[in-house]
Amino acid sequence: MQDHLINYLKQQVGPEHVLTSPEERWTYAYDATDRAAMPDAVVFPGSAAEVAAIVRLANAHRFPVVPRGAGTGRSGGSVPIEGGVVVVLTRLNRILEISKNDLVAVVEPGVILGKLKAAVEAEGLYYPPDPASAEFCTIGGNVAECAGGAVAVQYGVTRDYVLGLEVVLPTGELIEAGTRTMKGVVGYDLTRLFLGSEGTLGIITRITLRLVSKPPARQTLAAGFDTMEAAAATVSLILRSGLTPTALEFMDHVTLGCVQEMLPFALPAGTAALLLIAVDGQPQDVADRVGRIAQCCRDQGASPVLESKTPEEAEGLWRARKVVSPALLKVKPHKVSEDVVVPLGSIPALISALQDIARGRGLIIPSYGHAGDGNIHVNILYDQQVERERQAVPLAVEDLFTMVRKLNGTLSGEHGIGLTKAPYLGMELSPAALALQRRLKAAFDPLNIMNPGKIFPGPPPP
Ligand SMILES: Cc1cc2nc3c(=O)[nH]c(=O)nc-3n(C[C@H](O)[C@H](O)[C@H](O)COP(=O)(O)OP(=O)(O)OC[C@H]3O[C@@H](n4cnc5c(N)ncnc54)[C@H](O)[C@@H]3O)c2cc1C
């Protein structure tokens, strides 16, 4: 990048907020995937006006701008694959307001989700979305990816809590989308368009969130099964029963093997799957529903079925669930993580197809995740040094996506398309739908400077 551009960036945000050495730039080259690419510079703006100045410079000189929160993305969204400037939003980290009267919070995008949740709970309110990365991801990254998490079964995902946004468009203009009100139908729903747009339509600089009241009680239940089929059938039964779990997660036996020592109890040898279930609400109602869900698990042959006796015990169970993803690297040094979703009735078919794919391709493919909404995290484990395994991985990914589409599922429930899934977009979107999405992108970003190379396979048509 030319010196005069770097100097201009330094003038706008302060020289201490621009990184240019190779070592510093490399720190912002990757996210939580195995992809990496070197940016030309890394900039930390301190206000929306500074973000707009960076984007206007990028327009004038046609260099890529790549928004970045905490870099915990699982699809390569913040990897600067075409170079340019990585714009890190972590200095925009203020909780501007928590209003008990309006049940809203107004925040900057760089706020760490866990801090926001704690601040909201200190006011007796609740912001439900709870991805396993809550302690280190940013709310801006959550909006850009439409993050989900365990409690989506009852509460929905990030999309269901964003009322309004302030965004710097790829042209450098600053717009407001949405409202501070619970309803609003004035014009097209641009807010929703930005949800899950993966930093390709603009840089989010302020977020207005809907809050709910904090549920007074929550209880957790763990149930072990000796077959995956029995666990999958129990998920279906619980969902049909009207017992409305808050979270309904599962782990298969490989996953369990990796986190077993973190669980507050020992599981019998031969446990093939564990269901982790949370229920929240009024104390008596929670106790009632937990009892009935436990019975439902026992009726399906679960053993043991354990109800958490203290908040610490429940916390221990959820901590084990939250470290599952990195813990799988105990089995093999590399993995490709997919987060497919299938209709609820197709979970057993997907689980059985995964076993076939693993056998057919000679790979270990553990799965865990949000069984309650059909969002299964499929992990294809491999060793980069073993050529046979390396070559089998993309074939297994293709097998998986083919099966998911056959089951009327979707390629991603919460991690987005980014770089890693872009080549497969045509497996889900028809040519006409894909062309319309490209036209939308071009309407927002005529020069294709905003996070280029993401979501769409190949360059934009001339
Ligand atoms: C261990 C682990 C567990 C995880 N568990 C879950 C889970 O349970 N559920 C889930 O949904 N995800 C999960 N994730 C994925 C990840 O944490 C989420 O996608 C999160 O929302 C990313 O936030 P981030 O701040 O790290 O964003 P980044 O990775 O920095 O960026 C993600 C995308 O958002 C864009 N972006 C970031 N900030 C902005 C902004 N202000 N304006 C516009 N675009 C922006 C980037 O360009 C990029 O495309 C997990 C990740 C890890 C590593």
The ligand as an SDF file (V2000), in Angstrom:
LIG
                    3D

 53 58  0  0  0  0  0  0  0  0999 V2000
  -14.8810  -21.8010   19.9980 C   0  0  0  0  0  0  0  0  0  0  0  0
  -15.9060  -21.1160   19.1180 C   0  0  0  0  0  0  0  0  0  0  0  0
  -17.2530  -21.3510   19.3640 C   0  0  0  0  0  0  0  0  0  0  0  0
  -18.2320  -20.7420   18.5600 C   0  0  0  0  0  0  0  0  0  0  0  0
  -19.5450  -20.9770   18.8260 N   0  0  0  0  0  0  0  0  0  0  0  0
  -20.5060  -20.3790   18.0910 C   0  0  0  0  0  0  0  0  0  0  0  0
  -21.8950  -20.6150   18.3700 C   0  0  0  0  0  0  0  0  0  0  0  0
  -22.2590  -21.3610   19.2810 O   0  0  0  0  0  0  0  0  0  0  0  0
  -22.8020  -19.9830   17.5880 N   0  0  0  0  0  0  0  0  0  0  0  0
  -22.4390  -19.1280   16.5750 C   0  0  0  0  0  0  0  0  0  0  0  0
  -23.3050  -18.5610   15.9150 O   0  0  0  0  0  0  0  0  0  0  0  0
  -21.1330  -18.9070   16.2910 N   0  0  0  0  0  0  0  0  0  0  0  0
  -20.1670  -19.4850   17.0130 C   0  0  0  0  0  0  0  0  0  0  0  0
  -18.8380  -19.2590   16.7350 N   0  0  0  0  0  0  0  0  0  0  0  0
  -18.4710  -18.3990   15.5790 C   0  0  0  0  0  0  0  0  0  0  0  0
  -18.1780  -16.9080   15.9010 C   0  0  0  0  0  0  0  0  0  0  0  0
  -17.8200  -16.7200   17.2510 O   0  0  0  0  0  0  0  0  0  0  0  0
  -19.3760  -16.0300   15.5320 C   0  0  0  0  0  0  0  0  0  0  0  0
  -19.6040  -16.0640   14.1360 O   0  0  0  0  0  0  0  0  0  0  0  0
  -19.2310  -14.5560   15.9610 C   0  0  0  0  0  0  0  0  0  0  0  0
  -20.4380  -13.9010   15.6850 O   0  0  0  0  0  0  0  0  0  0  0  0
  -18.0910  -13.8390   15.2540 C   0  0  0  0  0  0  0  0  0  0  0  0
  -17.8360  -12.6360   15.9570 O   0  0  0  0  0  0  0  0  0  0  0  0
  -16.4160  -11.9100   15.8100 P   0  0  0  0  0  0  0  0  0  0  0  0
  -16.4840  -10.6420   16.5860 O   0  0  0  0  0  0  0  0  0  0  0  0
  -15.3250  -12.8220   16.1500 O   0  0  0  0  0  0  0  0  0  0  0  0
  -16.4290  -11.5980   14.2430 O   0  0  0  0  0  0  0  0  0  0  0  0
  -15.2530  -11.7690   13.1680 P   0  0  0  0  0  0  0  0  0  0  0  0
  -14.8140  -13.1870   13.0930 O   0  0  0  0  0  0  0  0  0  0  0  0
  -14.2120  -10.7470   13.3980 O   0  0  0  0  0  0  0  0  0  0  0  0
  -16.0590  -11.4150   11.8390 O   0  0  0  0  0  0  0  0  0  0  0  0
  -17.0790  -12.2370   11.3820 C   0  0  0  0  0  0  0  0  0  0  0  0
  -17.7300  -11.5770   10.1600 C   0  0  0  0  0  0  0  0  0  0  0  0
  -18.3990  -10.4020   10.5550 O   0  0  0  0  0  0  0  0  0  0  0  0
  -17.8950   -9.2660    9.8490 C   0  0  0  0  0  0  0  0  0  0  0  0
  -17.9160   -8.1660   10.8120 N   0  0  0  0  0  0  0  0  0  0  0  0
  -17.3680   -8.1350   12.0530 C   0  0  0  0  0  0  0  0  0  0  0  0
  -17.6630   -6.9700   12.6510 N   0  0  0  0  0  0  0  0  0  0  0  0
  -18.4030   -6.2460   11.7750 C   0  0  0  0  0  0  0  0  0  0  0  0
  -19.0030   -4.9550   11.7970 C   0  0  0  0  0  0  0  0  0  0  0  0
  -18.9250   -4.1470   12.8610 N   0  0  0  0  0  0  0  0  0  0  0  0
  -19.6750   -4.5350   10.6970 N   0  0  0  0  0  0  0  0  0  0  0  0
  -19.7980   -5.3330    9.6150 C   0  0  0  0  0  0  0  0  0  0  0  0
  -19.2460   -6.5570    9.5410 N   0  0  0  0  0  0  0  0  0  0  0  0
  -18.5660   -7.0040   10.6100 C   0  0  0  0  0  0  0  0  0  0  0  0
  -16.5350   -9.6770    9.3410 C   0  0  0  0  0  0  0  0  0  0  0  0
  -16.1840   -8.9980    8.1580 O   0  0  0  0  0  0  0  0  0  0  0  0
  -16.7400  -11.1630    9.0870 C   0  0  0  0  0  0  0  0  0  0  0  0
  -17.3250  -11.3650    7.8220 O   0  0  0  0  0  0  0  0  0  0  0  0
  -17.8410  -19.8720   17.4970 C   0  0  0  0  0  0  0  0  0  0  0  0
  -16.4760  -19.6450   17.2650 C   0  0  0  0  0  0  0  0  0  0  0  0
  -15.5280  -20.2510   18.0600 C   0  0  0  0  0  0  0  0  0  0  0  0
  -14.0720  -19.9870   17.7760 C   0  0  0  0  0  0  0  0  0  0  0  0
  1  2  1  0
  2  3  1  0
  2 52  2  0
  3  4  2  0
  4  5  1  0
  4 50  1  0
  5  6  2  0
  6  7  1  0
  6 13  1  0
  7  8  2  0
  7  9  1  0
  9 10  1  0
 10 11  2  0
 10 12  1  0
 12 13  2  0
 13 14  1  0
 14 15  1  0
 14 50  1  0
 15 16  1  0
 16 17  1  0
 16 18  1  0
 18 19  1  0
 18 20  1  0
 20 21  1  0
 20 22  1  0
 22 23  1  0
 23 24  1  0
 24 25  2  0
 24 26  1  0
 24 27  1  0
 27 28  1  0
 28 29  2  0
 28 30  1  0
 28 31  1  0
 31 32  1  0
 32 33  1  0
 33 34  1  0
 33 48  1  0
 34 35  1  0
 35 36  1  0
 35 46  1  0
 36 37  1  0
 36 45  1  0
 37 38  2  0
 38 39  1  0
 39 40  1  0
 39 45  2  0
 40 41  1  0
 40 42  2  0
 42 43  1  0
 43 44  2  0
 44 45  1  0
 46 47  1  0
 46 48  1  0
 48 49  1  0
 50 51  2  0
 51 52  1  0
 52 53  1  0
M  END
$$$$
